[in-house]
Amino acid sequence: MRIAEGLEMLELVLNMGDRMMVIHPSVLFDSNGWVLVDTGMPGSSAQINKLVQEAGISEDAPRVILLTHQDIDHIGGLPGYLIEDNERLPVYAHEEDKGAIDGAEPMIKVSPERRANLLAAMPEPVRAAFEKTFIRPEQANVSRTFADGERLPYGGGLVVIHTPGHTPGHVCLYHEASKTLLAGDALVVVDGELSGPNSANTPNMPEALNSLGKLKAYDIETVVCYHGGLYRGEANKRIAELYQPL
């Protein structure tokens, strides 16, 4: 779905075995190529690339990958870009989540048992790429770390907002030109309503709700949630309602 000039929200439908999951990576694009925000589950890169082609954006690989945080449904598709593509792509993430994304530290929500189950369910090529990237990495996956408040040049201007709680290094990205918040998992859309993060998957819910206070500094007309998709309405008012200071 075209959100604004140079900004596309993808709808990625994934078969999780016992259920279907729909997630919404974002794409920023211009004449210099495209930038991918979050990469889906392991094995998702081909499907993402197909959606980008179908949207008429590009048939080439992305030039940069921006990761909102370390959760496996956001970083799982990374091996498809780092291993399968000919050139190693720049990958951005926050310092607090870098260790987990690099494979130097365990992902905070993936126990050894869950990781074993995930690996067992993957097709062999996907499993091999996942292990090479996250379990036995030859080099760091994250090539640059975000700074809170940093302005990135992509999409005409993208502001990094550190919003810890869902993970220590979770970030939202504010697209200045369209006044759109790429919320990652800091916010979700449930039955058309903007809500706070899923408490079952948020280790520090008080911190996550407190982090929403930082979003009040931005004029937000549109929110893209990784889970739930698009929200248009009185976003700033709703975020103020959800904010709970520590």
C-alpha positions, 0 to 999 in steps of 0.5 A: 500500500502506498502511504505517501510519495516514497513510502510503501507499507508491505503486507506480508502473509506468513504461514506459521504452521498452526496459524497465519501471521500478517506483518507490515515491513515498510519501504522507503524509495527514491531514484537512488533505490530502496530502503527496507525497514524490518525483514520478516521471519526467516526465509522472508526475503524472496517474498519481500522482494516480490512485493517490492517488485509488484509495487513497481518500486524496484527489481534490485536489492535494497541499498540499506536495511533498518531494523526497529529491534531484535525480535525474530519476526523483524530480523529473521529475513536478514540472512537472505540479504546478507548471504544471498545478495552479492554485496553486503548491505549496510544494516542499522540497529540500536546499540542495545539490540546490536549484540542479539542481532549480531549473534553475540548475545542471545535474543531476549525472547528466544529460549534455547528450546524455542530456537531449537524448535524454530530451526527444526521447522525451517527448510534446510537452506533457510536453516543453514543461512540462519545459523551462519548469520545468527549462531555462527556469524563470521562477522557483525551483521549490524554495520551502524548503530542508531542514535536517539534523535538522529536524522537519517537521509532516507525518504527525505528525512527519517528521525530515530526515536529510541523507545525501549521496553518491548526490547532494550533497543527498540526504535520508532522511525518518523518520516518527516515528509508524510508525518508518518510514524513507523512504529515497529512493535511500540504500537499495534492496531487491534480492530482498527484502534491504536493500542500499546505493545502486546504485553505478552511479548513485552518484557518491560511493559512499564518502560514501553508505555513510558517510551510512548511519551517521546512520540508526543513531540512529533506531529503524527498523522499516520502510523504504520504498525508492524502488527495491525498495519495502517492507522489514520486518525487522531494519532497524537491524541491516542498516543497521549492516552496510551502513555503511562509515565514511570 
